[in-house]
């Protein structure tokens, strides 16, 4: 049994040198362009967010460190290093000898809240102090940025 040859349908005549038919892909170009701009904007935003969060956490860490150093140093009376950690206004309000002789009966402390006002270069730090007798108290310290350092400006007396 032999099969008949396959039948071919005649194809339309296309000139050999004619350009291919032009398809409208404008919507595809616009869509891809919008997607690229959106992706670039998202990437830029994520980078800014990560760098911004890092900056905020670094500032809060510096503020908390300045407060902790001051509290630790003032347990046995403020030393020269503790005095240098005070801002200019605080050094003008207190005599170094008075603060050096003032001992705090602090057995431990925990920083409970830090609020930074970036526009003013100032921060408030809430601290829960534990006294040697077991009592606890909440105190607020004001820390101010001077130059590149954060320094304690106001503290409970």
N, C-alpha and C positions, 0 to 999 in steps of 0.2 A: 504494500500500500504506500503510495506516494502522496505526499501532501502538496497541495497547490502552493505556488510561491506566495509569500506574504504580499498583501496589497498595501501599497504606499499611497498616501494621499498627497496630491501635489501641494507643495508649499507656495505661499505667495511670493511673488518675485520681489526681492529686496535688492536694490542697487548695491554693488560691492563697495563703493566709496561714499555712501551716504552716512551721515553721523547717526549714532544710536538715538533712539527716541529719548527726549529729555523728560525726566521725571521731576516732579516738584518735591523737593525735600526741605523746603524752607522751615517747616514746622519742626523737623528733626534737628536742624542746625540751631534753631532758637531754643529748643528743649535742652540740648546738650550744653549750650552756652549758659543757660540759667542754672543748670545743675552744677556746672563748674564754678560759677560765681557763688552759689550757695555753699558748696563744699569748701571753697577757700574761706568764706566768711565764718563757717563753723570751725574750721581749723584755727583761724586767727583768734576767735573767741575762746576756744579751749586753751590755747597757749596763754592768752591774757589772764584767764581765770586761774590757771595753775600758778603763774608767776605772781598774781595778785594775792592769792591765798598764802603762798610762801612768804610774801612780804608781810602780810598781816600777822602770821604766826611768828615770824622773826621778831617783829616789834613787840608783840605781847610777851614773848619769851624774854626779851631784853628788859622790859618793864618789870616783869616778875622777878627777874634776876637782881635788878637794882633794889627792889623792895626786900627780897630775901637776904641779901648781903647786909642791908641796913639793920634788919631785925636781928640777924645773927651777931653783928658787930656790937649792937647796943645792949646785948644781954649783960655784959660785964662793964658797961660804960663805953661811950663812943671813942674809938681810937682815931688816930690821924687819918687812916684810910677811910673810916666811916665818915669823918668830917669832910674829907675830899669828895665823898659821895653825896653830899648835900648840895642843893642848888644855891645860887648866889643869894637869893632872897632869904632862904633859911639860915645861911651863915651870917647874914646881917641881923636877923632877929634873935639869934641865940649866941651866947658866948661858948667857945669851945670847952672851957673849963667846966661850965655847968653841965654840958652834955656828957663830958668824960666822967663826971662823978655820979651821974644818974644811972643806976643799974635797974634792969628789968628782971622780974622773976618769971621769965618765960621758959617753960620746959619744952614747948613744941608749938608749931603753928602750921596753918594750912591756908593757902591762898584760895578764896572761894569765888572771887569774881574780879575780872579785869576789864575796864572800859577805857578805850583809847579815843581821844578826840584828836584826830589827825590834823585838823585845820589849826588848832591851837597848840599842838605839840605837847599835849598834857594828857595824863591818864590818872584814873582813880583805881585803887587796888583795895578790895575788901579782904581782910585777913581775920581768920579765927585763931585767936591766941589761947593756948592752954597755959595756965599759971602753975607754979610749983605746988600750990595747995590743991590743985585739981579743978579749980574753977576755970570757966571759959569766958571769953569776951570777944565781941566783934569790933574790929577797928578799921578805920579807913585811912589810907595813905595816899597822898597826892604826889605824883611823879611827873617831872617835866623834862623835856628834851633840851639839853644845852650842848650845842655843837653836834657831835656824833654820839654823845652818851645820854642816858636817862639818869636823872638824879632826883632823890627824894626832896620834896619842897615842904610838905606839910605832913605832920605825923602827930599821933596822940601824945600828949605830954603827961 
